[in-house]
Amino acid sequence: MISGRILNRGEASGPVLRLTAPLSFWGGLDPVTGAIIDRAHPQVGAFMTGRIVSMPGSRGSAGTPGVLGESIRLGTGPAGLIVAKADINLTAGALVADTLYGTQCPVVLVALKELEALVEGQTVTVRQDGTVSLDH
Amino acid sequence: MLELTDYETELLAGSEGKAKQLAMKMMVAAATVAEATSFVDVSFAHVGSGFYAGQVSLDFAEFLLRESGAVSVPTQTNSSLIDFAHPNLRPHSSYPTETHGARRLMQIYEELGCQPTWSCAPYHQLDGRPEFGSQIIGSESNAVSFYNSVLGARTNKYGDFLDICGAIVGRVPFAGLHTDEGRLATHVFHLENLSDSVLGDPSFHHLLGIIIGEMAAADIPAIHGLESADEDQLKAIAAAAATSGAVEMFHAIGITPEAATLDEATGGRTPKRQTALTDSDVHRVRKNLTTDANGPLSAVCLGTPHFSVSEFEALIGQFGGRRVADGISMIVTTSRAVFTELQLRGWDAVLTSAGVQVALDTCTYFTPLTTGIHGLVMTSSAKWAYYAPGILGVPVAFGNQSECVESAIRGFVHRQEDWS
């Protein structure tokens, strides 16, 4: 079990989608389909829908909160986010979506080593207290 | 550990309604991320959340309005998705959801108490400009850098939702560029090795901005060796460095207000990095901003960021009574305030007879896509040129403003110098 710092509180579980490079959601995520569309990103073509997305961070774009919020509204967005760098843009998008639509998308901050230990496709649960547990 | 005042605790508890509660929650989240221990009051905001990015933009704004949200400081709005006065730039019939949403969003931000500037460069308007040393909220990347660097006002970059939330509660986390420490230069760029022809190139400030953005990473750059620069040139540096990189503030030694000397800019400390630029750095960047310089031109797009009165003055001089070739769209974007100035001087009619279309409120980024332009576009904006091939999907030729005019008149790219 990993104990993370809560950036946006919530509970979610799903299979891990592991992003190996930072992503700007603005221009990098299509909120209509949930697909990663940044052609320069290693995980281009992958879908975030229903996944616990682990990523080193987002590339700071002022448009990122809107795109994350829109994808959560449409139900194409991630179930939760695990990051290794504190990120206000992801936090803002998730907090607004929770307030407007009642959909929780927890955002937790963990150490880079812990982030890298998460395995693609493995089902994990993020809890209200910021802990991340692996389902067996 | 973040310390809240009694008032902030009350806002968080919802005693002043759900809009202020969400706004305060957002600022607490921002403080947590920034590891700030307190908030600082702001006296001005420039917000970008009024840009329609999907239904969520509208739902969020409707929520704020319904729950009695209102800005508590003078607040100006960044560009919109649409030009209210020129709907043909994004035809309603092709984009019904977006144009309807954007119109409603513009109304709501006015109802929340914002001044409807709808400009990425509202700082061209002297009235209401933030003062030196004031704590403010900025959102659009060029404006954030202009406020910090040129005016000496203090802001970090606040993204979607965050900017208007800060304007509602009138405070932001005291961190980063809001603090003295966070504003000191850490990477010095030396221009002494550059030739006079490079330094004198009309596009030089755009190109310098692109180079600095690429090389500065998280550092605060200081430019050493720039003889002089007017506000249009400083705007070009700000916009370009925030495009190729994430520069939210730069110093130009002897020019910008917190950099009378290199020592003042660095706080007397040894900078982490120093870089001496060469002519080949500038040539490389200039070449890379052009994807295609051959064949007929379909459009010329200027005004990214929005044009100033002085840029229009130069443009009219460059036309010298001539006009844009048939079949070429020449579009310049600016703010409503600058356009009012043009009308007072009778320049709007001069531009119309030269075949130049002035667009307001929005950005010419969107014009090729929404008006069906597929061919080569020329621009004098490094920011436009940088984004064109990837985000806009059009071939682009970069040139200085005079070259853009000569090209628009001829209908094909005409540059004074061979840049290949």
Interface residues (C-beta under 8 A of the other chain):
Chain A: L7 N8 G27 P31 G60 S61 A62 G63 T64 P65 G66 V67 G69 E70 I72 R73 A86 D87 I88 N89 T91 A92 G93 L95 V96 A97 T99 L100 Y101
Chain B: L22 K25 M26 A29 A30 T32 V33 A34 E35 G48 S49 A53 G54 Q55 V56 S57 D59 F60 F63 S139 E140 S141 K157 Y158 G159 D160 F161 L162 A246 I391
